[in-house]
Amino acid sequence: MVRRATGGPSDVSLSHTWQTLAEHLDEVRPRHLRDLFQLDPERGQRFSEEAAGWYLDYSKNRITRRTLELLLRLACTSRLPAKIDAMFNGDPVNSSEGRAALHVALRMPADASVRVDGRDVVPDVQRVLRRMENFAGKVRSGTWFGGTGKKIRNIVNLGIGGSAIGVGMACAALQHYGRRDMQFRFVSNMDGADFFLATRDLDPRETLFIVCSKTFHTPETLRNAAAARAWCLEDIQDEGALRAHFVAVTGNRDAAIAAGFAPEHVFDVWDWVNGRYSLCSAMGLALLTAIGPAAFREMLAGFHDMDTHFLSAPMKQNLPVLLGLMGVWNNNFLGARSVAILPYAHDLRRFPSYVQQLMMESNGKSVTQDGAPVGSITSPVYWGACGTNGQHSFHQLLHQGTQIVPCDFIGFLSPLPSSAGGHEELLANMYAQAQALAFGRPLDEGGGPGDAQARGKHRQVQGNRPSNTLLAAKLTPRSLGALVALYEHSVFTQGVIWDIDSFDQWGVELGKTLAAHIAQALGAGQAHAQGLDSSTRALVQKYLDAKAAGAMCASERT
Ligand code: F6P
C-alpha cells in the first residue's frame, strides 16, 4: 500500500501531518478528475495562481481543497518559510558541505546586500558581471582578436553537468535574441566525438574556448581543454598567441592560471554557487556573449522576480511552493515515480534535460540533513521532450500505460517570429494533451457503430492523470529567468519536506574515483589490479585482449 511504502518523516508533528495526508488519500483515490471538475465549476480558477509573468494551473492534479490545506500544513510543519529565509540569508543550508547555497545573490540588484562569513557578496557578483559584460562587449563588437589578429566568430563552451547544461539550455531557449553571425557550441563529453563534431567546420583562428569548471579538476573538461589547445596549436603554431583563444570560468583561479590561462582571462565563481544553480554566474558567459548584456540582465531580473515572489508570497499563492507540493503529493502519496517535462516551444527543447539534472542531482538522496535514513521516497525520475514531437512517440504510455506519469506542460501565449507558423495549433495540442490526460475517453464513446466491445476497450482512455500547465506571455529572457527560478525553488521546497540536502552530490564522486582506478588498470594492462571484482576484471580483460589484437580503431577521422 502506498501509505506504507512511502513512510514518512520522523519529526512528530510532521509525521502526524504526513499520516493525515496518507489517510486523506483514501478519500481522493476513488474520485476521478472528471467528477472533481463537475462538482466545482470554479476549479480551474481555484487551483491556479499567477506570479512573475507565469500562470500556473494545477487544477488537473488529483487534489481537493482539503488536500491543498494538508499539503500547505506539511510545508509549514517542515518549517519551509524559515528555511527559505535561511537560504536567502546565506546560512549554510548545504549542510553536508557546510556552506551557503546563495544562487539568489547572483540575481540580486546591485544595491542589495547579503553576507557569507561576514562578507557582502553582492559587490563581488557585480564586479564579475561587469567583467563578463566587458568581455562580451569586445567579442560582440569584433574588438577581441584571436592570436593571429582575426575576429572571434565562434564560441565553444567546454564544461559538463552544471557547468554546461544550464548555459546550453538557455542559449537554445534565447536563440531568437542571440547573434546570428556567431556560432555557439557546447562540448561536454569525454568521448572525443563531441569535440570533433563541434569543431570540425570551425577555423581555430576565429574560435574562442570558454573552459567552465568550478573545481578545475573535472577530467572531461580538462581533457577537452587539452584537445582544444592541441587543435588550436596545430593551426596557429604559436603558444603565446593561444592565450587570446581561451578564457576560464572557475572557483579555482590558481589552478586555471597554473594551467596557462592569463589571470585577466579568468572569471570567478564562488563556493556558495552550486553547479546546477550557476547559470546566472560567470558560467553563463557564453549566453551573455550570445544575447548581450541588456538581455542577460533582463534574464537576471526574471530570476529575481521569482526569487522575490518565493521569499515573500503566502505559501498558498506561492508558485514554487505549489509546484513542489504537487510533486510531493503525486510522488509520495499517489505513487508516481516519474515526471515528464513537456515544453510546447521548440526553443525550450533542452529544458527537460535541464530540469532532469536540477531535480535528480539535487533531490536524489537517501539520508536526511542529519545523516539518518530518509523516511520517504525522494526525487522521482524526470525526463521529457518538447511537444508536439513527444505526442508521436511516448505520449501513448502517458495516456494508456499502467503507470501514472504526472506531466508539466509549458507554453507561451504569443509566438516569437520564428515560431509563428503553427502557434495556435501548437497551443491547442498542449491544452488538448492536458485535457485528455485528465478526462480521458470513457468506454461508451470509444467504439463507433459496429465496433466490437473489445475494440472499444482498446480505445478507452482512463484519464485521471495529473498535470500542471505553465503559461507565460512570450519566451523572453525575463520569462525564461523566472521559469528556471520557479523550478529551482520547487526543488528546494521538496528538499525541505524530505529534510534532505538539495545542494550536494556525493553520489557522483564514487564513480569518478572508480573510473580513475579502472583507467589506470586499462592503461597499464592490469586486469588483475587490486579492487577489481570478477565481472569488472573480465571486462577489463576483454578490452586488453582487443587492444592486443589491434582491434582498437585508429585515431584518425574523416
Ligand atoms: O556531475 C557532478 C558535478 O560535480 C556537477 O555537480 C558539476 O556541475 C559538474 O560535475 C562539473 O563540475 P565542475 O564545474 O567542477 O567541472
Residues whose N, C-alpha, C, O or C-beta is under 5 A from the ligand:
A	BS01	F6P	I160 G161 G162 S163 C212 S213 K214 T215 F216 T218 G275 R276 Q505 V508
